[in-house]
């Protein structure tokens, strides 16, 4: 079990007074567990500093501007792979089933591919199993990191930390395909309209979608437990 994933989940969630009040506890959880490299801890500290010192409205406004108004920074992982296609719907059903098998129940209005929710699930697993599953959507996380680095925001630190915790490099082929997607500007209303009309990114021939996602879901459909998934990912 890992408090680090739960703390990073909180930092990527919509800022609330409860999260703001828990900033010191979040900092302590990440530092005490030492799952995150020291250089990443220093960067995350700057984001936590903001939670402690900035006005809640300012935190919320920044969050909405980054993650809600900018589709290329969406925290819904499968949106970057399947867009709004039916494949995404089935992938989310399967992911929700995985959560349920692990004892994590989510509300009917919550989408299971939301990155903070995925991190919360990882927090319930043994460290190595969590790391193996983190590597499944690593290409999407790496693409998000590259896009958010251009915004000069301390939120970049969370994505850098996740890459470091994963301990592996993302698939360069998958990352190159993701880089082809438009990185929209929330100030450009016409560009935003065009981005929402774009086709979803696909990796490889046909409509197979992301191999990493497909492999994870194939293993789930075969009835493998989370530990089996981790062992397959490491093999």
C-alpha positions in Angstrom: 0.0 0.0 0.0 1.3 3.5 -0.8 0.3 6.8 0.7 2.3 8.5 -2.1 -0.2 7.6 -4.8 -3.1 8.8 -2.6 -1.3 12.1 -2.0 -0.5 12.7 -5.7 -4.1 11.9 -6.4 -5.2 14.6 -4.0 -2.8 17.1 -5.7 -4.3 16.3 -9.1 -7.9 16.6 -7.9 -10.0 19.8 -8.1 -8.8 21.9 -5.2 -11.1 22.0 -2.2 -10.8 23.5 1.2 -10.4 20.0 2.6 -7.4 19.4 0.3 -5.9 22.8 1.1 -6.2 22.1 4.8 -4.5 18.8 4.4 -1.5 20.2 2.5 1.0 19.6 5.3 -0.3 16.0 5.7 0.1 15.5 2.0 3.6 16.8 2.1 4.5 14.6 5.0 3.0 11.4 3.3 5.1 11.9 0.2 8.3 12.7 2.1 8.0 10.0 4.7 7.4 7.1 2.2 10.4 8.1 0.0 8.9 6.5 -3.1 9.5 9.7 -5.0 13.1 10.8 -5.8 14.5 13.7 -3.8 14.7 16.0 -6.9 11.0 15.4 -7.6 10.1 16.0 -3.9 11.6 19.5 -4.1 9.5 20.3 -7.2 6.3 18.9 -5.6 7.0 21.0 -2.5 6.5 24.1 -4.6 3.1 22.9 -5.6 2.2 22.1 -2.0 3.4 25.5 -1.1 0.8 26.9 -3.4 -1.9 24.9 -1.7 -0.8 26.3 1.6 -0.5 30.0 0.6 -2.8 30.8 -2.4 -6.4 31.6 -2.1 -8.7 28.7 -2.8 -10.5 30.5 -5.6 -7.1 31.1 -7.3 -6.2 27.5 -7.0 -9.5 26.4 -8.4 -9.3 28.9 -11.3 -5.9 27.7 -12.2 -7.0 24.1 -12.1 -10.0 24.6 -14.3 -8.0 26.6 -16.8 -5.4 23.8 -17.1 -7.3 20.6 -16.9 -10.9 21.4 -17.7 -10.6 24.0 -20.4 -7.6 22.4 -22.2 -8.5 19.1 -23.8 -4.9 18.2 -24.5 -4.3 18.3 -20.7 -7.4 16.2 -19.9 -6.9 14.0 -16.9 -9.2 11.3 -18.4 -6.6 8.9 -19.7 -8.6 7.0 -22.3 -9.8 10.2 -23.9 -6.2 10.6 -25.3 -6.4 7.1 -26.8 -10.0 6.5 -27.7 -11.5 10.0 -27.8 -15.3 9.6 -27.5 -15.5 6.3 -29.4 -17.3 3.2 -28.1 -13.9 1.7 -27.4 -13.4 4.1 -24.6 -16.8 3.2 -23.0 -15.9 -0.5 -23.0 -12.4 0.2 -21.6 -13.9 2.2 -18.8 -16.3 -0.6 -17.9 -13.4 -3.0 -17.7 -11.4 -0.6 -15.6 -14.3 -0.1 -13.2 -14.5 -3.9 -12.9 -10.8 -4.0 -12.0 -11.4 -1.4 -9.3 -14.3 -3.4 -7.9 -12.2 -6.6 -7.8 -9.7 -4.6 -5.8 -12.4 -3.4 -3.4 -12.5 0.2 -4.7 -16.1 1.3 -5.4 -16.7 4.4 -7.4 -19.8 6.5 -7.8 -22.0 6.2 -10.8 -21.1 9.7 -11.9 -17.3 9.1 -11.7 -15.4 8.0 -14.8 -12.8 5.3 -14.0 -10.1 6.6 -16.4 -9.8 9.9 -14.3 -6.1 9.9 -13.4 -6.6 10.9 -9.7 -9.0 8.0 -9.3 -6.6 5.6 -11.0 -3.9 6.8 -8.6 -6.2 6.2 -5.7 -6.6 2.6 -6.8 -2.9 2.2 -7.1 -2.6 3.4 -3.5 -4.5 0.2 -2.4 -2.0 -2.1 -4.1 1.4 -3.4 -3.0 4.2 -1.1 -4.3 5.5 -3.3 -7.0 2.0 -4.2 -8.3 1.1 -0.5 -8.3 4.3 0.4 -10.2 3.5 -2.3 -12.9 0.0 -0.9 -13.4 1.3 2.7 -13.5 3.5 1.7 -16.5 0.4 0.7 -18.5 -0.7 4.4 -19.3 2.8 5.8 -19.0 2.9 7.0 -22.6 -0.2 9.2 -21.9 1.3 10.4 -18.6 4.5 11.3 -20.4 2.7 13.2 -23.1 0.7 15.1 -20.5 4.0 16.0 -18.8 5.5 17.4 -22.0 2.4 19.5 -22.7 2.1 20.9 -19.2 5.8 21.7 -19.1 5.1 24.4 -21.6 2.6 26.1 -19.2 5.2 26.9 -16.5 3.1 25.5 -13.7 4.1 23.6 -10.6 1.6 20.9 -11.6 4.4 19.6 -13.9 6.1 18.2 -10.8 3.4 15.5 -10.3 3.8 14.1 -13.8 7.6 14.1 -13.5 7.2 12.3 -10.2 4.9 9.7 -11.7 7.4 9.0 -14.5 10.2 8.6 -12.0 8.1 6.3 -9.8 7.2 4.1 -12.8 10.9 3.5 -13.3 10.6 2.7 -17.1 10.7 4.8 -20.2 7.4 5.2 -22.1 7.0 3.6 -25.5 8.6 6.0 -28.0 6.2 4.9 -30.7 3.1 5.5 -28.6 4.5 8.8 -27.4 5.2 10.0 -30.9 1.6 9.3 -31.9 0.4 11.2 -28.9 2.6 14.1 -29.8 0.7 14.4 -33.1 -2.4 15.4 -31.3 -3.0 19.2 -31.2 -2.0 20.9 -28.0 -4.8 23.4 -27.7 -4.8 26.9 -26.2 -7.7 27.6 -23.9 -7.6 31.2 -25.1 -8.2 30.1 -28.7 -11.9 29.4 -28.8 -11.9 28.4 -32.5 -9.0 26.1 -31.9 -10.8 24.5 -29.0 -13.9 23.8 -31.1 -11.6 22.2 -33.8 -9.8 20.1 -31.2 -13.1 18.7 -29.9 -13.9 17.6 -33.4 -10.6 15.8 -34.0 -10.5 12.0 -34.3 -9.1 10.1 -31.3 -5.5 9.1 -31.4 -4.9 5.4 -32.3 -1.7 3.5 -32.0 -0.7 1.0 -34.6 -2.8 -0.4 -37.5 -6.6 -0.2 -37.6 -8.6 0.8 -34.6 -6.8 -1.3 -32.1 -6.2 1.6 -29.7 -3.3 1.8 -27.3 -1.5 -1.5 -27.0 -0.7 -0.8 -23.3 -4.4 -0.3 -22.6 -5.4 -3.3 -24.7 -2.9 -5.5 -22.9 -4.2 -4.5 -19.5 -7.8 -5.0 -20.5 -7.1 -8.3 -22.2 -5.5 -9.6 -19.0 -8.5 -8.3 -17.0 -11.0 -10.0 -19.3 -9.0 -13.2 -18.9 -9.8 -13.1 -15.2 -6.3 -12.3 -13.9 -6.1 -10.9 -10.5 -4.1 -7.6 -9.9 -1.0 -9.6 -8.8 -1.2 -11.6 -12.0 -1.4 -8.4 -14.0 1.7 -7.1 -12.2 3.7 -10.3 -12.9 2.7 -10.3 -16.6 3.7 -6.7 -17.0 7.1 -7.4 -15.5 7.7 -10.5 -17.7 
